[in-house]
Amino acid sequence: MADYIDAAEAARRLGVSRQSLYAYVSRGLIKAAPAQDPRQSRYLAAAVDQLAETRRRGRKPREIARATLDWGMPVLESALTLIETGRLSYRGQDAVDLSETAALEDVAEILWAMPAETAFPRRAPAQLKAYQHLLALAGSAPSSDTLLPLFAVAAPDEPTSAWRTDPDGLARGAGDLVRLLAAAALRQAPGAAPIHRQLASGWGIGAQQAGLIRQALVLCADHELNASSFTARCVASTGASLKACIIAALAALSGVRHGAVTMRVERLWDMLDPADPATGLSERLRAGEDIPGFGHQLYPDGDIRAAALMAAIGPDFAAAARFADAVRQLTGQDPTIDFALVALRRHLGLPEGAAFLLFAIGRSVGWIAHSLEQRASGQLIRPRALYTGERP
């Protein structure tokens, strides 16, 4: 349950008078919630503490703007995903607990607030001729490189505004987009089976191993306002289609500081001695280079998603354990979901690039959820820039 405090405590933590606190509320810097006594208000303790930290960093507009965009104050409200006290939850349901048994379609039902049987009916999405033509041209290019263009031609735009007024049509359209993204990742025709089973079949692994893919997809489904989800919300706020939101989010995910961290982990892993990764890692640190896939600012005690997935993989994959242990001893940092996805790919013998594909397919459910939530708010995301150039 969220921790709320009264106005006196909020003003104390901020180091301001109550009048200043009320001014912060009127300016939208912090939100007041109603209390049992209608004459009083209460405040989310975490939001008050974040605003206090922003004020401590500096009151200059430039410093406040930088702090807000860099792991700082929330920039908008969302009822989708909470990251708090080292845990991750989707609409109040613990993500790690969900990953034990739920499928990606079940998480979509939670995040979209739409029945899974409506969003993912027992029929495959329609297949466009342009998609088949581009498939033939893909050749031997890595699937992670062809995912965006193949999805762009495979998925239709929302045909009319009817999607926005027909809940069942919107649900089916959203589900089709996830299925088409999975098809583009596998370079095959879209199917109607659960996403994790489609991926397991396409990659030639058994039903028992498919459970690990299912769990990875659920753990990747959403992660609050990461760069790709925020990008999706910006595009959604303009009134663009859900397809456009996913394309924009895919472009953001491809960056080496986001989803493509998995590619960096892969390259580093290939450079290390499997029997003695510590030596190569020590040399890297002495050269001033970082170790990708370790340490997450939102999880000081370790990324709970990575811990769950690594536990599911089990101790049999000794190379991953040696890698993670070596980094932990050298830096004190634990694996992130990026490292865990690469470990899963190597453990199952999936094609190179599959870690990125799992990330993208799982996160597509979150992108759609954020797009729908932003669309429902009716708000255009249009911040102002702090001008630092030459004055006219």
C-alpha positions, 0 to 999 in steps of 0.5 A: 500500500502506498505511504501517504503523509499529511501537509505538515510532514510534507512541508517539513520534508520539503523544508518549506511553509505550508503556503509554499507547499500549496503553491507547489500543488497549484503549479502541478509540482506535486499532487494532493490526495483527499483524506478522510477529513475533507478539510485536509489533504495528504501527499504521496511520501515518495513523490514528496521525497523526490521533489525534496531531492530535486530541490536539494540538487539546485533551484536553477531551472537548468538543474531542475530540468536535468534532474527531472529527466535523469531518473528524477521527478515523475513527469506524468501520472500512470496507473500501470506499473509501480517500481518501489522498494525493489519490487515491480508490479503491474496494476498492483500485481507483483510481476515476479509472482505473475511470471511464475504462471502467467502468459504474456496474454494474461499480463496484456489483460491486466495492463490493457484492462481488456479480456484476453480472449477478446484481444487474442482470439483463436484466429491469426491476424490477417497477412499482408502481401507486402509482408510476404514480399519483404520476408523474401528480401530479408535474406540472412540479415539478423532478425533484430535488424529486420524486426522494425521494417517487417513489423511496419509492413505486416501491421495495418494502421487503425483503419478508422476511428471505429477502433477508438469507440469499439472496445472489442475491435480495439482489443483485437487490434491491440492483440493482433499487433503483438502477434504480428510483432512476434511473427516479424521476429520469427520471419513467419506467418502470424499465428494464434497460439500463445506468444511464448509457444509460437516463439518456442516452436519457431526456435525449435525448443520444447514445451518445458523450455518454452516456460522460460520464454513465457517467464521472460516475456512477462518480466519484460512486459512493462517498466514504467517510463523507460525511454521506449515507453515514454516515446510511445506515449509522446507519439500516442499523445499526438493522436497517432495509431497504435502501430505508429506508437510501437514503431517509434518505441522500437526505434528507441529500444534499438539504442545501445543504452536501452534494448541494445544493451543485450547486444553489448552483453553478447559481444563482451561475453564472446570476448571473455574466457568462459573458465576465467571471466574475471581476468578479462573483466578486470582488464576492461575496468582498468581501461575505464570501460563499463560492464554492460548488463549490471547495476540498475538505478531503480534496484539498489539491491539488484534487478528483481526481474533478472534475479527471477529469470536467473533463478529459473534458468538454474545453476546448470548454466555455469558460464552465466554464474561465473560471469555474474559472480565475477562482476559482483566481486569486482564491482558489487553490482548485480545483473540486470534483465539485459544480462539475464535475457542473454543468459537465457538465450545462450542457455536455450541455444536460441539464435543470436539477437533473440534476447533483444527480440524477447525484450521487444515482444514482451515490452510491446504489451507495455507500449500499447498500455502506455499508448492507450493510457496517454490517449485516454488522458487527452493530453498532448505531451509538449514540454518547453525547452530551457534555451541555452543558446545566443539571445536574439 
